[in-house]
Amino acid sequence: MEDNQQHLLEQLANTKMPFGKYKGKYLIDLPEFYLVWYRNKGFPKNKLGEMMHLVYEIQLNGLEDLVRRLKI
């Protein structure tokens, strides 16, 4: 895996939701229904939205445990 991809996954594993009902929860641990809701509504148009979309794709493919292992 390239260094920048690994860095992105490490960042994803260690980033917490900054607002809302799940404030303080790691993005990788967000409930699937919440990410599906955002998928239908539209993810935020910023870095957080990009990361949430990536978590959605990771969960969709059942790979979240691989990312959770990267938590510091």
Buried (B, 14 or more C-beta within 10 A) or exposed (E): EEEEEEEBBBEBBBBEBEEEEBEEBBBBBBEEEBBEEBBEEEBBEEEBEBBBBBBBEBBEEEEBEEBEEBEE
